[in-house]
Amino acid sequence: MNDAAHRLRSHGWVLVPSVLDPPLRERLVHAIEEAHVVLRKIQVANGVGEGTDGTVHHLPLVSDVFLEFLAAQPCGEILSGYFGGPYVLNTFGGVLNLPNNLSYVGGIHRDQRSYSGELPLMAQLLVMLDDFTEENGATYFLDGSHRQPEKPDKDAFFAKASRAVGEAGSIVVFD
């Protein structure tokens, strides 16, 4: 297992700095903004608009640049090391952090609905299309929380959580 995959297994997340090629990152920025316009209409029409503004799902259906991103396999070695071999893409979505509009993903949560213990069932990539700073709301991660069956309370979470601070083009891989 490589060092990053080991850190992912032990801490639950790892920041990989400056992974994306800048021109690809720029195309992703524009494509996700365009996808939001298209997909937001579908969310609202299907009655799932409340608390979801800024979330975009099924991105490869909207633009080929998302398929280009997948073909580049950023962090593929980390994921292969983490899972001990090949892995399957389950979903491909994104989040726009819209001003004054916190979607459901902004709260303390686990992306996997059930606790899987030591069995790694899922990992995610958080692709930083912009710089993540403490001032602009860098994502919080709680080291080791992927190994805890219960959700921590808000005070315990924020007392011990770290911020994923990084330059645009960096990626956080997390369980």
Salt bridges, closest charged atoms under 4 A:
GLU26 OE2 - ARG25 NH2 2.67
GLU26 OE1 - HIS30 NE2 3.74
ASP53 OD1 - HIS36 NE2 2.80
ASP53 OD1 - ARG40 NE 3.30
GLU68 OE2 - ARG27 NH2 2.36
ASP111 OD1 - HIS109 NE2 2.97
GLU118 OE2 - ARG147 NH1 3.33
